[in-house]
Structure formats: structure tokens, C-alpha cells
């Protein structure tokens, strides 16, 4: 691609870097406002964390619940270190986000005519809206279909090596299949939806890089002068699977604990409240193993039991199989019945909490540069509640897309 190439391929109103939920939501909204939008993605969109999400999405739609309670739960879980305006926006936009996803074709689980809402750690009311027990793939499929329906181009296997500010926007220097050439694009506005950093997961092959060598969104933003807050702040998921070995590094959804699964040490003792937030549970499990109360595997790993059979003991036979069919079948294929046998678990690295600081319009400190999703700081603070990550990417992805398009097209 050269400077002589026509505008159809080199000049865009909005370029979105990343094809997960935040990137697709941003592209959809920008396109609906009339912007010429391009999505760049280093790998397949179904390699995104959106597609791998398990449990569901928070929204205060139930009786006795409220936007204020959702705000307070999120604010307190984050140790009051998040951006209060962003947390309020997250809670306020949640019910509309559920409706928006339904319009795209997402089918949320229902009990009769009402939504099924599950409890999770740190929630003062059942608020997690589920779509099976592997919600992310269906949600990712729905937003990607909308991207396709709108005719938004997606360039696969394409990373951004550098971003430069220009008089009327940005110039993007691209890398494809490991080869740097003269491929450049211009954009009036750019949206970073590149997800978290998670170097340990990437090194283990758990996050598909697609284009080795391309910097992450935090690095691109920092080079331009955007503020990056606590880039090393991460969250662990307390129920990473240790056994069976073939499922190692996968994780069991938090909604299992919301349905009654508890943690047991080697002596069969319950040692911690299973509905504590993730950081507290992570510390409790690590400490229990340090005390010699963990279970050791034949290859030297440590863990504690997640008492999944208790789900059926509380709710009746067949409940686990009905509500967690993906995991029930996954474990049965390995000769392990979740409804009768507990699972050995230990915390695993899961989510980047630090990132690029944004305001209520998803604007960074660099004019024309927007960001949304796990690449940002300000929504979750020091601890993220289950069900708020899927919500975050769509609330702020949509806001970013609208704001970027308005700026690019100079709309009021």
C-alpha cells in the first residue's frame, strides 16, 4: 500500500484497533453516525476475551435492585480508587446495554418471562444476566454479525507498529505477518480497543498474538502522551483448573460459587467465604496452601477443592448439568463428573486492571484518541466484579464510537 493508493483504502474517519467486544461496539456506533470505519485486528476476533467470557453481564433490572446499588457495589469493590463518573456511567447504561445486545440477537437466559439473574461475589442483589455458561462466544458472534451487516471492513492479521499525530488526525504504521513495509493509513480519530497486556498469559500461548512484535495499546497510547495508570495492576481468577491436567489454565465461572459451590482444604474443611471478591479469595487460597492445607498433584502443583457437587445438593439433581452444560460436558469428556466430584483449583492470572486513563467520552489525554475496554483505567479501580467486564466493553465501546465519529465528522 502506498501514498498513491486511493482514499478507499488509506484514509478513514475512524480506525478501531482491536476486534473484541469494545472494538466492534465502537465500530458499530461510529458507522451508524455515518463515519467511514475500519477495524484492525492482529488475530481472529474469536480469540478475544469477549469470545472467551463465561459467566454473564451485570445490569440492575431486577426487583429490589437499582442503578445506585450497582454503582455502590462496583465503587466499593474497586476500593473507591476508580473514576466515580465512569462507574456511574457503567451502572446507568447497563439496562440499555442488555436491550442493545438483545436487539443484536443475544438471547439471555430467562425464567418464564423474566431474566434469570445470578448472584456473584460483591453483589448486593442477583444481577448477572447469563446466556448459557459460555456467554462470550454467543455475544461476540452477535456483534460481529452486526459489523458484517453494516459492511465495516475488518483487516485481519494486522498490527499497528506506531501511531503519529498529524495536523488533521493520525498516521498509523502497520505490520502484517511479521513484515514491516510502507503500509500506512490516515485517520481523523483512532479508538484503542486492544484489550489487556497480560504478558504471562501471552507467553503461555493463552492469548493469541496474531502479529508478533506489534506493541499493545498501552504502549501506543503512552508514546503519544496519553496517561497510563498502574499498567502492572492485574487481577487473578481464583478458580483456575489444576486437574484434569488437560483442562489446566481454563477457569470455572464465578456463577458456580453463586449457586453454592464452596472451597474445601485437604481436610474437607471450608476455609473461606466463597462469595468474597476475587483478590480476597486469591489471597485466602494461596495462604491455605502455604499453611500445608492444600492438595498437591503428582507434578508438584498445589490447589484446593471447589465443591461443585454442592450445587446439586442445594438445588436438586440435574441443576448443575442444566445450568452449566458446557462445563459439565467438558469434564465428562475427561472422565470427571462435576455433579459428583469436586475440582482442584488454584488462582490464575486473568485481567489487566491498569491502563489508559479516559474521561466520560472515552477520550484520552490526546485529542482524537479514544479507548475502551480492558486497555483502559478508571472503570474498575483496584478490583473488578464478575459481570462488569462484558458490561464495560459495550458501555464504553459504544461511547467511544459515538464520540470518535462526532469528532471526525465535526458533528454537534
Secondary structure, 3 states (H helix, E strand, C coil): CCCCCCHHHHEEEEEEECCCHHHHHHHHHHHHCCCCEEEECCCCHHHCHHHHCCCCEECCCCCCCCHHHHHHHHHHHCCCCCCHHHHHHHHHHHHHHHHHHHHCCCCCCEECCEECEECCCCCCCCCEECCCCCHHHHHHHHHHHHHHHCCCEEECCEEEEEEEEECCEEEEEEEECCEEEEEEEEEEEEEECCCCCCHHHHHCCCCCCCCCCCCCHHHHHHHHCCCEECCCCEEEEEEEECCCHHHCCCECCCHHHHCCCCEECCCCCECCCCCCCHHHHHHHHHHHHHCCCCEECCCCCEEEEECCHHHHHHHCCCHHHHHCHHHHHHHHCCCCCCCCCCEEEEEEEEEECCEEECCCCCECCCCCEEECHHHEECCCCCCCCCCHHHHHHHHHHHHHHHHHHHHHHCCC
